[in-house]
């Protein structure tokens, strides 16, 4: 038993050494997208160190270009499908330029019954010059529509019907916005939306005043 444990530790250390030396940005996340482990290349894309990425939501670090991609993947993972998943993303590089590329996620676990972790790899396709718009004001059309519905008093179920999303999809958008804007509840979320100019003041029913990013 001691020999088997020693060999397991040896191979784990070798795997971690290889993981750290891979030039491609790579991370291991739990099934909800929280970073468990990241290599230096992934941390460099975020302008930080691997240890500081632990616990961060990978989809807050790299914003999906299409929310429907994420919803399909989330549903597939709930059903324990084990395909390779790809999401087109954009993010802000340490120098301020906006980069775009693709995240590839492979579910991995020791057994089929176990809840898988996600081996996430980032491919950088290119970058745009830095924009002057503050990141907090950049919302997608779907997020802007959900915020307008919330401001009008809609429930999650009604917002889902109005936007054509699932209730989980609406909750996903609200969770990301709350994290990005440090809002403790939906009332604060709506207040922030008005303060940032995402919702048009003095208009009823509430409506978005700005278009989201492409």
HELIX and SHEET records of a PDB file:
HELIX    1   1 UNK A    2  UNK A   21  1                                  20    
HELIX    2   2 UNK A   40  UNK A   45  1                                   6    
HELIX    3   3 UNK A   50  UNK A   53  1                                   4    
HELIX    4   4 UNK A   58  UNK A   61  1                                   4    
HELIX    5   5 UNK A   67  UNK A   78  1                                  12    
HELIX    6   6 UNK A  135  UNK A  137  5                                   3    
HELIX    7   7 UNK A  141  UNK A  151  1                                  11    
HELIX    8   8 UNK A  156  UNK A  163  1                                   8    
HELIX    9   9 UNK A  167  UNK A  181  1                                  15    
HELIX   10  10 UNK A  186  UNK A  195  1                                  10    
SHEET    1   A 6 UNK A  35  UNK A  38  0                                        
SHEET    2   A 6 UNK A  25  UNK A  29 -1                                        
SHEET    3   A 6 UNK A 117  UNK A 128 -1                                        
SHEET    4   A 6 UNK A  98  UNK A 108 -1                                        
SHEET    5   A 6 UNK A  84  UNK A  92 -1                                        
SHEET    6   A 6 UNK A  63  UNK A  64 -1                                        
END                                                                             
